[in-house]
């Protein structure tokens, strides 16, 4: 069996032979006009052999060679272009001896073009009977032959270009995500929202509870942060009189990695003046249903052995109710850190270290994540979170310790988060001060004080509903992916040495 070095050298030798025959290994021009392979397949895949024989439709196609079968004076090659495959049939008598001998130096992985009439072979396969052909680009490395048998899953992520090339499912996932984002944007535009861009490099990070990545602006000699959210800048636009605004872009949170967490991820955030979190529930229902229809053709999916209906209406349940149903702990009665720790000890709730949480609200969040979240397979809005967890949300009028906030769950994970946005600058300052105290006590995810945003609030912001939706997680739900990496084209991985 040839070694990798021997295989690579053999391909280089073929390349040199092509050069000796006057071929350009990396030509800059392709004959025009070209017929895209998917278009040819779509137009003629059902055309019968007799019709093709009578009409002899001419096409010119280009693509990557993915298989070669040679029979002496005739060779069958399969070209792949934009995910579709088409067979071409090259005969010595049709292209001439010299052209055919040069063609026989082409290898799997190389790019070529071919023109001729469409026919069907004896086996009924749609085929281009080649009249002219040419070389386009050399592949110095061979394509993987049995990629589906690869046990090193990380290799698929590290060499995603090969995964896309030889794994149809990977390509389908990429297309599905793109279609999903397109329809989300369409829905937002149709509802009168204006798409904008806000800074990725920020002097003060904010809009969420998370640890940031830091960087350095050399010209200004200034430390900056990669944004963890778009929220505070989009709210500034609401204050500036743009009543419906949204952004689809990247956030960066310096946190752990899991099947549903990645430090770099894509969000859709939207803010609507004269609205509240109930309006955002309606928006989430519309967005998810539209995305499901586009990607899957239906709003019903099979997840975790259940038939999940994504169309409205979704049930709305309070966090307090869900936690009590799961473990019989009433968080509104156990409303202090010590009393909640005692309740956890009495109920012997597993999977939580009560001593690790820095506050009552953080312990509530941990408790919910362990005992409730995995069971939320069907779409569910979870309402009314502790104010300490939501420093940018408006308090519930009848329960000031809670805020008007929901998280949307599908398939056992959160896909969206929304508030009735806090627009009282004095209350906002108090919340920021509480976060600052938490930070001094060791909470690395506490929200920093943003004086510029507080000043903007003092100019007045109307009642506003705001929502953030995780693009990657929604793509996981709609495609059935088991890991966030499956729906990211180029997920970050540890270095090979590590």
C-alpha positions in Angstrom: 0.0 0.0 0.0 1.4 3.4 -1.0 2.3 5.9 1.7 0.9 9.4 1.8 4.2 10.8 0.5 4.2 8.4 -2.4 0.6 9.2 -3.3 1.3 13.0 -3.2 4.4 12.6 -5.4 2.5 10.5 -7.9 -0.1 13.3 -8.2 2.6 15.9 -8.6 4.2 13.7 -11.4 0.8 13.7 -13.2 0.7 17.5 -12.9 4.1 17.8 -14.5 3.0 15.5 -17.3 0.0 17.8 -17.9 2.3 20.8 -18.1 4.5 19.0 -20.6 1.4 18.5 -22.8 0.7 22.2 -22.7 -2.1 22.2 -20.1 -2.4 25.0 -17.5 -2.8 23.6 -14.1 -4.8 26.5 -12.8 -6.5 28.3 -15.7 -8.1 31.7 -15.1 -10.8 31.3 -17.7 -13.7 28.9 -18.2 -15.5 28.5 -21.5 -18.8 30.4 -21.7 -21.6 29.9 -21.5 -21.6 27.2 -18.9 -24.7 25.2 -17.7 -24.6 24.7 -13.9 -24.7 21.0 -13.2 -27.8 21.3 -10.9 -29.7 23.1 -13.6 -28.9 20.4 -16.2 -29.9 17.6 -13.8 -33.1 19.4 -12.9 -34.1 20.2 -16.5 -33.4 16.7 -18.0 -33.5 14.2 -15.2 -36.9 12.9 -16.3 -36.4 13.3 -20.0 -36.5 9.9 -21.7 -33.7 8.4 -23.8 -35.7 8.6 -27.1 -36.4 12.3 -26.6 -32.7 13.0 -25.9 -31.7 11.0 -28.9 -34.1 12.9 -31.1 -33.3 16.4 -29.8 -29.6 16.0 -28.9 -29.6 19.0 -26.5 -26.2 20.5 -26.1 -24.7 21.5 -22.7 -21.4 22.7 -21.4 -20.6 21.8 -17.7 -17.8 22.1 -15.3 -17.1 20.5 -11.9 -14.8 18.4 -9.8 -14.1 14.8 -10.8 -15.4 12.5 -8.1 -15.1 9.2 -10.0 -13.4 7.8 -13.1 -14.1 4.5 -14.8 -11.9 3.8 -17.8 -12.5 1.2 -20.5 -9.6 1.7 -22.8 -10.9 3.9 -25.6 -13.7 5.3 -23.5 -13.9 6.7 -20.0 -16.9 7.6 -17.8 -16.3 10.5 -15.4 -18.7 11.8 -12.8 -18.5 15.6 -12.2 -19.8 17.3 -9.1 -20.9 20.9 -9.2 -22.7 22.8 -6.5 -23.7 19.5 -4.7 -25.1 17.7 -7.8 -23.4 15.0 -9.9 -23.5 14.4 -13.6 -21.8 11.7 -15.7 -19.7 12.6 -18.7 -18.6 10.1 -21.4 -15.3 10.7 -23.1 -14.5 8.6 -26.2 -11.1 8.6 -28.0 -12.8 8.7 -31.4 -14.9 11.8 -30.5 -12.1 14.0 -29.0 -9.1 12.7 -30.8 -6.2 10.6 -29.7 -3.9 13.4 -28.4 -6.8 15.1 -26.4 -7.9 11.7 -25.0 -4.4 10.8 -23.9 -4.1 14.1 -22.1 -7.5 13.6 -20.5 -6.3 10.2 -19.2 -3.9 12.2 -16.9 -6.8 13.8 -15.1 -7.4 12.4 -11.6 -10.2 12.3 -9.0 -10.3 15.6 -7.3 -9.2 17.6 -10.4 -11.6 20.1 -12.0 -12.5 20.0 -15.7 -15.1 21.2 -18.2 -16.9 19.2 -20.9 -19.4 20.0 -23.6 -21.5 17.8 -25.8 -25.0 16.3 -26.3 -27.0 14.8 -23.5 -27.8 11.1 -23.8 -28.8 8.2 -21.7 -26.5 5.2 -21.3 -27.7 1.6 -21.5 -28.3 1.8 -17.7 -30.4 4.9 -18.2 -28.0 7.3 -16.6 -28.1 10.9 -17.8 -24.8 11.6 -19.5 -22.9 14.2 -21.5 -21.4 12.6 -24.7 -18.3 14.7 -24.7 -17.3 16.6 -27.9 -14.8 18.9 -26.3 -13.2 19.2 -22.9 -10.5 20.9 -20.9 -8.6 21.0 -17.6 -9.4 23.7 -15.0 -7.6 23.1 -11.7 -5.3 20.5 -10.2 -5.9 18.7 -6.8 -2.6 17.8 -5.4 -4.2 15.7 -2.6 -6.6 12.8 -3.1 -10.2 13.0 -1.9 -11.1 10.8 1.0 -12.6 7.6 -0.3 -14.6 6.4 2.7 -15.3 9.5 4.7 -18.4 8.0 6.2 -16.3 5.5 8.0 -14.1 8.1 9.6 -14.1 7.6 13.4 -12.3 10.9 14.2 -15.4 13.1 14.2 -13.3 16.2 14.9 -11.6 15.8 11.5 -14.9 16.6 9.9 -14.9 19.9 11.7 -11.2 20.7 11.2 -11.5 20.0 7.4 -15.1 21.1 6.9 -14.4 21.7 3.2 -13.9 17.9 2.8 -16.9 17.2 4.9 -19.1 19.4 2.7 -17.6 17.8 -0.4 -18.2 14.2 0.3 -20.9 14.2 3.0 -24.3 15.2 1.6 -25.7 15.6 5.1 -23.2 18.3 6.0 -24.1 20.2 2.9 -27.8 19.8 3.7 -27.2 21.2 7.2 -25.4 24.3 5.8 -28.1 25.0 3.3 -30.9 24.5 5.9 -29.2 27.1 8.3 -28.8 29.6 5.4 -32.5 29.2 4.4 -33.5 29.6 8.0 -31.7 32.8 8.5 -33.1 34.1 5.2 -36.7 33.5 6.3 -36.1 35.0 9.7 -34.8 38.2 8.0 -37.8 38.1 5.7 -40.3 37.9 8.6 -38.6 40.8 10.4 -38.5 43.0 7.4 -42.2 42.3 6.6 -43.1 43.3 10.2 -41.5 46.7 9.7 -38.2 46.1 11.6 -35.1 47.9 10.3 -31.9 45.7 10.1 -28.8 47.5 11.5 -25.2 46.8 12.6 -23.8 47.7 16.0 -20.2 47.7 17.3 -18.5 44.3 17.9 -15.6 46.1 19.6 -17.0 47.8 22.7 -15.4 49.9 25.5 -17.9 48.4 28.0 -19.5 45.0 27.3 -23.1 44.6 28.3 -26.5 43.3 27.6 -26.1 39.9 29.2 -24.4 38.2 32.2 -21.3 36.7 30.7 -17.5 36.9 30.7 -16.1 38.8 27.7 -13.1 38.3 25.5 -10.7 41.3 25.6 -8.6 42.8 22.9 -6.4 45.9 22.3 -6.9 48.9 20.0 -3.3 49.9 19.2 -4.0 53.3 17.6 -6.1 54.5 20.5 -4.1 52.6 23.1 -7.4 51.3 24.5 -8.5 48.0 25.9 -11.8 46.8 24.3 -14.1 43.9 24.6 -15.8 41.7 22.0 -19.5 42.2 22.5 -21.5 39.7 24.5 -24.8 41.1 23.2 -26.2 43.8 20.9 -28.8 44.9 23.5 -27.5 48.2 24.8 -26.7 49.6 21.4 -30.0 48.5 19.9 -31.8 50.2 22.8 -30.0 53.4 22.0 -31.6 53.2 18.6 -35.0 52.9 20.2 -34.2 56.0 22.2 -33.1 57.6 19.0 -36.6 57.1 17.5 -36.2 53.9 15.4 -39.2 52.1 16.8 -38.5 48.6 15.3 -34.9 47.5 15.0 -33.1 44.2 14.7 -29.6 42.7 14.1 -28.3 39.3 13.1 -24.7 38.9 14.0 -22.0 37.3 16.2 -21.6 37.5 19.9 -18.6 36.3 21.9 -18.8 34.9 25.4 -15.7 33.6 27.2 -17.4 30.5 28.6 -17.4 26.8 28.4 -18.1 24.6 25.4 -20.8 21.9 25.2 -23.3 20.5 22.7 -25.4 23.7 23.1 -22.7 26.3 24.0 -20.0 27.8 21.9 -18.0 31.0 22.8 -18.7 32.4 19.3 -22.3 32.3 18.2 -24.9 34.0 16.1 -27.9 35.8 17.5 -31.0 37.6 16.2 -31.9 40.5 18.5 -35.0 42.6 18.0 -36.5 45.6 19.9 -39.9 47.1 19.4 -41.2 50.3 20.9 -44.6 50.4 22.6 -44.5 46.6 23.1 -43.7 44.3 26.0 -42.6 40.7 26.5 -46.0 39.3 25.5 -45.5 40.9 22.1 -42.1 39.2 21.9 -43.8 35.8 22.6 -45.9 36.4 19.5 -42.9 37.3 17.5 -41.0 34.2 18.6 -43.9 32.0 17.6 -44.1 33.5 14.2 -40.4 33.3 13.5 -40.0 29.7 14.6 -43.0 28.5 12.7 -41.9 30.3 9.5 -38.4 28.9 9.8 -39.7 25.4 10.4 -41.9 25.6 7.3 -39.0 26.8 5.2 -36.5 24.2 6.3 -38.7 21.1 6.9 -41.9 21.9 5.0 -43.9 21.5 8.2 -44.3 22.8 11.8 -44.3 19.3 13.3 -41.0 17.7 14.2 -40.1 14.5 15.9 -37.8 15.2 18.9 -36.8 12.9 21.8 -39.6 10.5 20.8 -42.2 13.2 20.8 -44.2 14.9 18.1 -43.4 18.6 18.6 -45.7 21.2 17.2 -43.9 24.5 16.6 -46.9 26.5 15.5 -48.6 28.9 17.9 -49.8 29.0 20.6 -47.1 27.8 22.9 -47.8 27.1 26.6 -46.7 29.8 29.1 -45.5 28.6 32.5 -43.9 30.4 35.4 -40.4 29.4 36.5 -41.8 29.0 40.1 -44.5 26.5 39.0 -42.1 24.4 36.8 -39.5 24.1 39.6 -42.1 23.2 42.2 -43.6 20.5 39.9 -40.2 19.0 39.2 -38.8 18.9 42.8 -41.4 20.3 45.2 -39.3 23.3 46.1 -41.2 26.7 46.2 -38.6 29.3 45.3 -40.9 32.1 46.4 -41.0 30.7 49.9 -37.3 29.7 49.9 -36.4 33.2 48.9 -33.0 33.5 50.5 -29.8 31.7 49.7 -29.6 29.8 52.9 -33.3 28.7 52.9 -32.9 27.5 49.3 -29.8 25.6 50.2 -31.7 23.9 53.0 -34.6 23.0 50.7 -32.2 21.5 48.2 -30.6 19.4 51.0 -34.0 18.2 52.2 -35.1 17.2 48.7 -31.7 15.7 47.9 -31.6 17.2 44.5 -28.8 15.7 42.5 -26.5 17.5 40.1 -26.2 20.7 42.0 -23.6 22.0 44.3 -25.5 24.5 46.5 -22.4 25.9 48.0 -21.0 26.9 44.6 -23.7 29.5 43.7 -22.8 33.0 44.8 -26.4 34.1 45.3 -30.0 33.0 45.6 -30.8 33.9 42.0 -27.8 32.0 40.7 -28.9 28.9 42.7 -32.4 29.2 41.3 -30.9 29.3 37.8 -28.8 26.2 38.5 -31.8 24.4 39.9 -34.0 25.2 36.9 -31.2 24.1 34.5 -30.9 20.7 36.2 -34.5 19.7 37.1 -36.7 21.5 34.5 -34.8 22.4 31.4 -34.0 18.9 30.0 -37.7 18.0 30.1 -38.9 21.0 28.1 -39.1 19.2 24.7 -42.3 20.8 23.5 -42.2 24.5 22.9 -42.7 26.4 26.2 -42.4 30.0 27.3 -41.0 30.1 30.9 -42.0 33.3 32.6 -41.0 35.7 35.4 -37.4 35.3 36.4 -35.6 36.6 39.5 -34.7 40.3 39.1 -31.1 39.6 40.0 -30.7 37.4 36.9 -32.1 40.1 34.7 -30.7 43.5 35.4 -32.1 45.0 32.2 -35.7 43.8 32.5 -38.7 45.6 34.0 -40.0 44.4 37.3 -43.4 42.6 37.6 -45.8 45.2 39.1 -47.2 42.8 41.7 -44.0 40.9 42.5 -41.0 43.3 42.4 -38.5 40.5 43.1 -39.3 39.1 39.7 -39.1 40.6 36.2 -41.2 40.5 33.0 -38.9 38.0 31.2 -39.4 34.8 29.4 -37.1 32.2 27.9 -38.4 30.0 25.1 -37.4 26.3 25.3 -37.7 23.6 22.6 -36.0 20.2 22.6 -34.7 20.6 26.1 -32.8 23.8 25.5 -33.3 27.6 25.5 -33.6 29.1 22.0 -34.8 32.7 22.9 -34.7 35.2 25.7 -36.9 38.3 26.0 -37.8 41.1 28.4 -40.2 44.0 28.9 -37.2 46.3 28.8 -36.3 48.4 31.8 -36.6 52.0 30.8 -36.4 53.7 34.2 -32.9 55.1 34.4 -32.9 55.3 38.3 -34.0 51.7 38.6 -31.5 50.7 36.0 -28.7 52.4 38.0 -29.7 50.6 41.1 -29.6 47.3 39.2 -26.2 48.1 37.8 -25.0 48.9 41.3 -26.3 45.5 42.5 -24.3 43.9 39.8 -21.2 45.8 40.7 -21.5 44.5 44.3 -22.0 41.0 43.0 -18.8 41.4 40.9 -16.8 42.5 43.9 -18.1 39.4 45.7 -16.7 37.2 42.9 -19.4 36.9 40.3 -17.4 36.9 37.1 -20.5 37.2 34.9 -22.0 40.2 36.7 -23.1 43.1 34.4 -20.8 46.2 34.4 -22.0 49.7 35.0 -22.5 51.5 31.7 -22.7 55.3 32.3 -23.2 56.1 28.7 -26.2 53.9 28.5 -27.6 55.3 31.7 -27.2 58.8 30.2 -29.1 57.7 27.1 -31.9 56.3 29.2 -32.3 59.7 30.9 -33.4 61.1 27.5 -36.3 58.8 27.7 -37.1 55.4 26.2 -40.7 54.3 25.4 -42.1 51.0 26.8 -40.2 48.4 24.7 -40.1 44.7 24.2 -36.8 43.1 23.4 -35.9 39.6 22.3 -32.7 37.6 21.5 -32.8 34.2 19.6 -30.0 31.8 19.2 -29.5 31.0 15.5 -27.4 27.9 16.1 -29.7 26.4 18.6 -32.8 27.0 16.4 -30.9 25.3 13.5 -30.2 22.3 15.8 -33.9 22.0 16.5 -34.9 22.2 12.8 -32.2 19.9 11.5 -32.1 17.4 14.3 -28.4 18.1 15.0 -27.1 16.7 18.3 -24.3 19.2 18.7 -23.9 22.9 18.0 -20.8 22.2 16.0 -22.9 20.3 13.4 -24.7 23.6 12.4 -21.5 25.8 12.4 -19.4 25.7 9.3 -16.1 26.3 11.0 -16.4 25.6 14.8 -13.4 26.5 16.9 -11.5 23.5 18.2 -8.6 22.9 20.5 -5.2 23.1 18.8 -4.0 19.7 17.4 -1.2 19.6 19.9 -3.6 20.1 22.8 
